[in-house]
Amino acid sequence: MSAEMTRPADQPVLDEDAAHLASLGYSYDQQFKREMTFWGNVSLGFTYLSPVVGIYSLFAASLGLAGPPMFWSLLIVGAGQLLVATVFGEIVSNYPVAGGVYPWARRLWGRKWGWMNGWVYLCALLVTIASVSYGAGPFLSALLGMEASVDSTIIAALLVILVATVLNLCGTRILNKVAMLGLLAELGGALVVGIWLMVAARQHDLGVLFQSFGAGEGGDYFAAFAAAGLIGIYQYYGFEACGDVAEEVPSPGRTIPKAMRMTIYIGGFAAMFVCLSLILAVPDFGAVISGSDADPVGSVLLSAFGPVGFKVVLAVVMISFVSCALSLQAATSRLAYSMARDGILPASRLLSKFSETRHVPPYALLVAGLVPALIVIGSKVSEDALVAIISFAAMGMYMGFQMVVLASLRARLKGWQPRGAFQLGKWGIPVNIAALVWGVLGMVNMAWPRTPEAGWFVNWIVLISSVTVVAAGLIYMAVKKPYLKGDAPAADAIPAATLRAR
């Protein structure tokens, strides 16, 4: 029976998007405004993925581990994540609901799986906001001519979080505009900087991309390349944010799958171009590999642009950090709101409140600002604790992704037939399997111990932090049974499934 046929007599006729949402079990009272355009949706994913933030943050470490060939990891990881984005596109086309991975996992598998998926992903998002904001510290210090310190880094991080929170509280229209401004600034800046480095500061030809320059010597080069490949693994997430705001996009079943793929294409191109231009401009690879040049990005940019131009580049980098934090907060708040709307989070009544004037969940947004701020402030007490927490960021993202990919594959094998505007058809199962294999390999790479001389805790910190988050979720789930709360649909993708708790 259609949503229109079952609507109360005093309700207006729903448009196609509202009717689809109602058919999925959600209210006729559409609180979100569908004010996010296709390019706004792409911009949200792009600024979350943020090639400038990802490349500038990890360039020195990856180049030091594997030399210039680390560039190819961006191409490899981009192809792998495109598989995941394609699977997600088919799922969001069926279930265009705010919150992304949580409602998808809930519909594809069941209440317990959905709750745990949402918990892991929510923790990962909160930690990632703190990580990105904290990473802005050295760049803001350099921009203001300050000496980088723990205090200046904390202040910079808190400023980034504050600006992002205020902008997000202004509503979807502002989010759409600021995200697009962030895309234009970051992409334009990346192209201008990259072209200038290629023209005025190039030191090598493309042949260096196939030379290690002594990196990985004395061991297995593949292991060194895999470790350096973390620059790609940390780079290519953000496309899923396009689906987190599904209730704010017109025709989401058609728009969002395309926006997810476009995020990978544009973000991947920008990341590879930025990385290539930096590699070809590094004067001495040996110095980076040996550790004597600990900041090759700063050295290259200062040499190529001079003191004034360097400041301009740093200003664009700061725009990238703020835009990235803004998009992460938007995704986090929509996930928290989606879970709270279903009544399965602590303080759900508060987190599910909605601003009728700005059409955003204000308390969910405040949580997406306060929790990362507390994590950042905690570094004043213990930088080791901050490292332990932030180590979970990328692993948590990939865990959240792969829980959805696994749920999708299980549902397909049990008879799920996607009916959305975007369908993979006969390629559904092969692409789903490939995406799952890719994701598992990526998680193994992140958790693999690499520095035996540093002690067991440092080597296993990613795995330890991941197990801690999952264990906390399982304990809470066993004690409080949050998955039993609310009456939102669950496990209804598979034809024979019922809506009872699983």
N, C-alpha and C positions, 0 to 999 in steps of 0.2 A: 504494500500500500504506500502511495507516495506521501511525502511530507505535507504537500498542499492539501491532500484529501483528508488528512487527520488534524489539520490545524483548527484551533478554536475559532468560533465564528467571529470573534472580535479582533482576530489577528489579521494583519495585511497579507496579501499574497507575497510569498517569498520569491526572491530571485533565484537563479540556478545555484549559485554558490551557497546561499543560505539554506536552500532546500536540501542540498547535498549534506551540509553540516547537520541539519535536523535529522536526516535519514541515518546519520551515524550516531544519533542518540543525544545530541546537544541542543540547547535551548534555542527557541525562536528569537529570543532577545539577544541579538548579535552585538556583543559589546565592543569587539574590535572593529575599527573602521578599515575597510579595504582601500587604503590610500598608498600602498607600496606598489610602485610600478615594476615592470620587468627589470629595468636597469637598476632600480633601487634595490631589488632583491639580489641581483648580481653583485651590486656594490656592497651589500651587507656581507655576503659570502666572501668577497674579495678582501675587504678590509679586515675581516676575521682571519682569513688565511694569511694576509699581509706579507707579501714577499720581501719587503724591505726589513720588517721586524725579524722574520725568520732567517734571512740570509746574513744580515749584519750581525745578528746575535751569535751565530754558530759558524761563521765563515772561518775564523782563525782556528778553531778547534778541528774542524773537518779538514782544512788544508794541511794542518800540522800532522794529522793522522795518516792521510793517504796521498797527499800531494794533489796536483791539479786533476787527476782522474776522478776525484770525488765529485766533480761536476756531473758525471753520468748518473749518479744516484738520483739526481733530480728528475731525470727522464724516466728511470726505472720506477721510482716511487709514484710519479705522476700517472704512469700507465696503470699501476696497481690500484691507486685510489680512484681512478676513473671507473674501474670495475665496481667499486663500492658505491660510487655516486650514481651509477646506472641502476644498481639494485635499489638504492634509496629512492631514485626517481620513480620507479614503478610502484613502490610502496606508498609514497606520499601522494601519488596520483589516485590511489584507492582511499587513503586516509589523510586528507588534508586538514589535520587538526593541530592546533597550537601545541608546542612542546616537543615535536620531532620524535626522537627515538623512544621516549616513554610510551606514548599512545600507540606507536607502531608495534613495539614489542608486546604490549598488552593485547592488541587485537590479533596479532599473529600467533601468540603462544598462550598467554593467560595472565592472571592477576599477579602471581608471585614473580614470574619472569619480568613482567612489565615494571613492577615495583623495584626490583633489584637493578634492572637496566637504568631506570630513572635515577636511582640513588647513586650508582657508580658515575653516571654521566654528570649529574648535578655536582658531585664532589670534584670531578675533573674540571668542570667549567669554573667553579669558584677558585680553585687553585690556579688555573690558567690565567684568570684575570689578575691575580696577585703576581704571577710570574711575569706576565707581559708588562705590568705597571712597574714592577721592581727593575725590569730590564731597561726601562726608560731612564733610570737614574743617571748612569754615566753620560748619556747623550745630552740630557738637560744640563748637567753640570758643565760639560764642555761648551754648550751653547751659551751659558751664562758666565763662563770664565771662572767657574768655581773648581776647587779641588774635589775630586770624587772621594766620598767617604760614606760610611754607613748612614750617617745622619742625613746627608744631602740626598742619598739614594732613597731613603724612606720618605723624605719630604716630597721629592719628585714623584714617587709612586702614589702618594696620597693625593697630590694635585691631579694626576692623571685620572685616578678613580673618581675624584670629586667632579671634575669637568664632565666625564662620561656619564655619571649619574644624573647630573643636572640636565644635560642634553636629552638623555633618555626619558626623564620625567616630563619633558615637553610634548611627547606624543609621537605617533607613527609618522606624521608628515615631516616633523623635524628630523627624526631618525632617518627617513628616506633621503632628505636633502643633505644631511651631514655625511651619511654613508656615501652618497654620490660625490660630494666634495672630496671626501677622503680617497675615493677611487681615482678621481681625476688628479688630485695632488700627488698621490703615491705613484700612480702609473706614469704620469707626466714627469715627475721627478726622477723616477727610475730610468725612463728613456733618455732624458736630458743628461743625467749623470753618466749613464752607460755609454751614450754616444760620445760624450766629451772624453771619457776615459779611453775609449777605442781610438779616437782621433789624436788626442794630445798627450796621452800618458801611457800608451801601449808599449810594453817592453818585450813581448813575445808573440809568436805566431800560434796558430791553432794546434800545431804539433805537440805543444806542451801538455795537452789534454790526455796524451797517451804515455806520458813520462812521469814516474813517481818521484824523481829527484832524491832518492834515498829514503823516502817515507816507507815505513813498514819493514825496514831492513832488520835482519836477525830474527824474523818471525814469518808467519803466514801472511802474505799480502792480502789475500781474500778477507782475512779477519780484520785487517786494518781498514780495508775498503768498506766492509760491513759496518764497522764502528763509525767511520766518516759518513756513511750513508744516513746516519741519524739526522743530518741536516735536511735530507729529503723527507724523512719520516716525520720530523717535527714541523715541516713546512706545509704538507698537504692535508690539513684539516681546516674546516671552515665552510666548506660547501654545504654541510648538513644544516648550517644556520639558516639557509634559504628555506628549509622546511619547518624550522622552529616557529616562524611567523606565518604559517600557512593560512591562518584566519585573517590576515591583513593584506592578502594578495588577491586581486581579481583572477578568476579562472585558475586557481592554484594547481589543479590536476594537469593542466597544459603548461603553465608558466614555470612552475618550480623545477620539474625535471630538466627543462632546458636551461634554467638559471644555474642549477647545480653543475651541469657539464660546462657551461660557459665560464663559471668560476674556476674550474680546473684548467680550462684552455688559457684564459687570460692570466690567471695567477701563475700558472706553470711557465708561460712564456716570459712573464716579468721576472720571476725568480731566476730562471735560467739565464736571462739576459744580464741581470744584475750580477749574478755569480760569475758569468763568463767575463764581463768587463773588468771585474775586480781581479780575477785570476791573471788576465793578460797584462794588468798594470802592476802587479806585485814585482818589485825589482829583484828580490832575492828569496827564492823558495826555501833555500837551505836555512835562512835565518828564521823563517816561520816554523819550519819543521823542527829545528833545534830548540825553539822557544825563545831565542834572543829577540825576535820581533813578535811581541805578544799581542800587538794591536795592528795588524796589517791593514785593516779597513781604515782606521784613523790616519795611518801614515800615508796611504795611497790618496785619500781624499784631500788631506792637507797639502800634500805635494802637488796634486793636480789642480786644485782650485784656489790655493792661497788662503790666508786667514779669513778674508771677508767672504769669499765663495764657500769656504768650509762652513761658516756660520749659517749661510743660506741653506746648504745641504742638510745641516743638522736641524734646521727649522722644519724642513720637509719630513725628515725622519721622525721628529716629535709629532707632527700631524699624523703620521702613520701609526705611531704608538697609541695616540688618543683614539683614532678611528678604530683600531683593533680592539681596544678596551671597550669602546662604545658598542661594537657589534657583539662582543662576547657577553657583555651585560644584557643586551637585548635578548640573546639566545637563552641565557641563564634565567632571566625573569620569566620568559614564556614557558620554560620547562617547569619552574617552580610553581607558576600559576596553574599550569595544566594538571600537575600532580595534586595541588591544593584544591583545585576545582572538583577533583574526584574524591577529595577528603582523605588522602592517604599520607599527608605530611604532618609533622607536628605543627601546631598553630595554623592548620589549614584554613580555619575561618578567617584569620587575618590575612594570610597570604593570597587568598582567593578574592579579596576585595578588589574592586575595580573603580577607577576614576571615571566618572561619567563625563567629565569635562575634557580630560586629556585622552581618554580611551586607552589607558595603560594600567597594568597592575602595580600601584605605587609601592606597596609593602614588599612585594616580590623584588622590585627594583632596588629598594633600600637594602634588602638582604644581599643582593648581588653587589652592593657597594660596601656594606659594613663588614661582611665576612672576609673578603679579600683585604680590606684595610687592616683588620685585626691580624691577619696572617703576616702582612708586611711589617706592622709594628712589632710583631713577635721576633723579627730578626734582630731587634735591638737587644733582646734578651739572649737569643741563641741563633746565630747564623746557621749552625748545624741543623737545628730544628727546621729552619726555613728550607734548607736544601732537601731534607727528608720529605717535607710536605710537597715541594714543587717537583720532586722526582716522580711523583705520581701523575703529573699533568698529562703528558702525552700518552702514557700507558693507559690511563683512565679513559681518554678519548677513544683509543683503539679498542679497548674492552667494550665500551658502550656501542661502538660501531659493530663489532663482531657479534655481540649478543643479538642485534637486529638481523645481521646477515644470516646467522645460524637459525634464528626463529623463522626467517623467510624461507630458507631451504627446507626446514622441517615441515612448514606449512605447505610448500609446493609438493613435497613427497607424499603428504597426506591428502592432497586433492585441492589445495587452494588454486583458484583460477582468477588472476588479477583482472579487474574489469574497468580500470581507470582509463583516462585518455591516453596515457603513455604505457605501452606494453612491450615486453621483450619477446613475447610469443615463444617459439621453439627454442630460442636462445636463453630463456629464463633460467633453467637448471644449470647449463654449462657456465654461464656468467656468474651465477650465484655460487657455485662450487669454487670457481677461480677466485672470486672475491674473498671467500672464506679462507682458502689456502694462503692467499696473499696476506690477509690480516694476521693470521696466526704466525706466519714467518716474520712479519714486522714486530709483533709483540715479543717473540723469542729474541729477536735482535736487540730490542730495547732492554730486556731483562738480563741478557748474557753478561757474566762477569768478565771484566777486561783488564783489571789492574790488581793482580794477586798480591803485589807488594804493599798495597794500600790497606789491607785488612778485609775481613769478611763482611763487615757492615757496609763499607763503601761499595764493595763489589755487588752486594745483593740488595742495595737500598731500594731500587725500583721495584723488585719483587716483594720486598718486605712492606713497603708502603702500599702496594696493591693488595696484598693479603690482608693488611690491617683494615683498609677501607671495606673490602668485601666481608671480612669477619664481623666488623661493626654493623654492617647492613644485615647480615644473617641473624645476629643476636637480636637486633631491634625487631626484625621481622618475626622471629620466634616468640619474643616476649609480648610485643604490642599487636602483632598481626594486622599491620596497617592495610595490607592487601584486601582484607575483608570489608573495609569501610567503603562507603559509597556504592552507587549502583551503575557506574559507567560501564558500557559494554566491554566484554573481554572474551578472548579466545573464539571470536566469531568468524575468523577468516576461513577456517577449515569447515567444510560443509556439514560434517557430522558433529562438530563441536557444539556444546551448550554454553550458556552464559553463566553457569554456576562457577563458583570459585575453584581454582585449580592450584 
